Amino acid sequence: MHTVQTRGDATPDHGRGCLRVYLGAAPGVGKTYRMLDEGCRRAARGTDVVVGVVETHGRALTQERIGGLEVVPRRTVQHGATTLTELDVDAVLARAPQVCLVDELAHTNAPGSGHVKRWQDVDQLLAAGIDVVTTVNVQHLESLNDVTEAITGVRQRETVPDAFVRSAEAIELVDMSPSALRRRLAHGNVYPAERVDAALSQFFREGNLAALRELALLWLAERVDEGLERYRARHEIEATWATRERIVVGVTGGPESEPLMRRAARIASRGSGPSGDGGAPWTALYVSRGDGLRQTGPDRLEELRTTAQELGGSFHTVVGDDAAAAILDFARARNATQVLIGASRRGRLSTLLRPGIGETIVSESGDIDVHIVTHDEARRRQARVREESALGRRRTWAGFAVALLGPFVLAGLLLATRDLHGLPTEAMLFMVLVIGTALVGGLRPAVVAAFVSGGVLNYFFTPPVQTLRIATGENAVAVVLFVAVGMSVALVVDRAARLAGLAGRARAEADSLSVLAHQLVHAGNDLRRLLRTTVDLFGVDGAQLCTTDGRVLGEHGVTSGPERTVPVGDEHVLVLWGSAAEAVEEPLLAAVVAHATVLLERRAAVALKAERRVLAETARTRTALLAAVSHDLRTPLAAVKAAVSSLRDPGVDWSDQDRADLLETIEDGADRLDALVVDLLDMSRLQTGAVVARAEPVDVLSVAQRAAAGTPTVLEVPDDLPEARADTALLERVLANVVENAHKHAAGSTVRVDATATREHVVVRVVDGGPGVPEHRRAQMFEPFQRLGDVPRGAGVGLGLAVARGLTEAMGGRLTAEDTPGGGLTLVVELPREGSMTLTTGGDDA
């Protein structure tokens, strides 16, 4: 057995106790024994230590190790017929020891305790300034609950938040090899003999224990890493500590990104950190430019993120104008030991003039190893495609005209005024001409102007004049510097013009996307509004959203003339009509396509959700029906069969009274079966929407008399009650079901039916004086298959009130429940009054 210890390094709270946790991979590794050993060690040093709760599970060695430690009596809790004992937090607080030993941190307390979980009891002790030593198994950590269930097949219902365990001042791993733990189990040191065979063949299989052991080691190793990072940050340590290999791979978003990540994954798989996890962590890093220009699209970044995760790494994005500095800063922050970057695709001349990212990272990496990985894109390096000037074709040609003619015009002016200036002034004027050419036409005209101006300056103004020779070395250097400076200035001016153009386009595009996003958000799921927004934004004649087989889902505007088709997913296309369609910019069009995709997916999800809801409701209804009808079918059928069998028994001479009683039993059973079938059919019709009410003037008194016939119901319906607008047959079914329900729960009290009229409604109340129904359960009364405890659980279908409410709502009324003054329940049927323009629809579940 060995232990691995980690200590938090956050600033301690001197008013709060310290928590020490013994973490194990499985029961039986010795956590409780180590906790008691720690308590005895502290007590021997003179520390005031008490045992709050220790679960020995009948283990003699554990019981003996309690030794002379003071044990705080547990609190007794009566739960049904079972007596439970729990940690007595109040007694520990009153005793106020320095250290309290509390076993099984994830334990769930008995109902009626001050806290639901034992870790909350421990938190209260810590808040009171008492140090706590406790134990927990890795399968009880909340973040690992699903993982351990997949490994062992057992879901732990008792869990403790990882954050609480991580807040401990010390966490010690109590470790034991799987074979040693199985031997302990076989020798009876963990469970009683009758449980050993089952435990060895189920939870304590060697593979399970090995996996749980690795989980515990990895979880604790991550806590060690967190503590190390906090220590480095607090002490401002930037140097790399190679405690384990960590790899950062820089990706550009280009096609070489995937090969680089695969290479990083291979390198990581060969490294093994001290935690024994068999591989080094690695991260793919994309540096986004701070100016927002020339960015990789979000779809591409999501592809890279998915690829990184599939390869076992992670993906991060940072913002920085200097990619090399950003990569190195990120690597140092992550304490990385290796950085991978792709070989440059730049030419040799470009690399000599300005070092690339790779050269900068190598020169500034310090103690971080740098891998420059070649890839297909580097091996297939091609000549860089010349981009068209950002200034436009007209200005470019104007620049060439100035470059070719301007030096000679300037030379003529200078020759005419030769006595007024010297060579330095003449050189500066030609420099101004080169800069002006760059401003007019960009880089290439400026380079031509620099060479032509240099030649004109040399020929006409540099001694000996009117020759291409230069008399002195100083003049030669001046001419060379003139050409070099002219080219450099032209390069800077052209680059600034390009960036300004890109920034302008980016800003205009961002403004358009902002407007588009605002309009599309308000479009919601409205396809026609989306198409109308598309037509208005792009200035096209019309827009259509169709399936790939040509079925039109929606359209707006004129759908004729030139067209442009854009795919929307795999099964739909967006068609833009009109001559302006070809000029639509791709980013804006991509935004519309993305929103159309989301809209279609949302529609499909809504339809699928509705379909699943119907299927789930059907399945729930079917399951509940199969579970519930058994009693209502079996009971009357059994009574009918018994009565018929008795009547047909030739060995029994039944009296006339007995025969009449048996026939009555048969009739009653048949009536119950008939009522059940009617309720089932009504509920089926209601759930499928097949009930159609034929509204007509209805005399409520006559309907109530028929509905209450054969029952001891008191009718208090006035003769002059206005007629209700309802379906006579449906209303009779509603009142019959409600009256029958009232008699079932009247508890011997009188059931009364009264009716009143308001300006808009006719209100019928069915009143009983029974036990009533609590307000929070009244909504449940009207759900199918609910009996609210009037019969044993699982017996009966309980469709009466559900059918009554459904039929009432089908007639435009509503059925609600309220308290009866003096006790009991009143069911209120509210129907539209004949001649009223107000119809009340929908139930009230309040």
JOWODA-V239192 format. One record per helix or strand of 3 or more residues. SS is the DSSP state (hx for helix, st for strand). FROM is the first residue (numbers start at 0). TO is the last residue. If there is no record, write none. Layout:
SS_FROM_TO, SS_FROM_TO
This chain:
st_2_6, st_18_23, hx_30_43, st_48_52, hx_59_64, st_74_78, st_81_85, hx_88_94, st_98_101, hx_117_126, st_130_136, hx_137_139, hx_141_151, hx_161_165, st_169_173, hx_177_185, hx_192_200, hx_205_233, st_245_250, hx_255_269, st_280_287, hx_297_309, st_313_318, hx_322_332, st_337_341, hx_347_352, hx_356_363, st_368_372, hx_375_378, hx_392_415, hx_417_419, hx_422_440, hx_442_460, hx_472_522, hx_526_537, st_541_546, st_551_556, st_562_567, st_571_576, hx_578_582, hx_585_647, hx_655_686, st_695_697, hx_699_706, st_712_715, st_723_725, hx_727_744, st_750_756, st_760_766, hx_774_780, hx_799_809, st_813_818, st_824_832
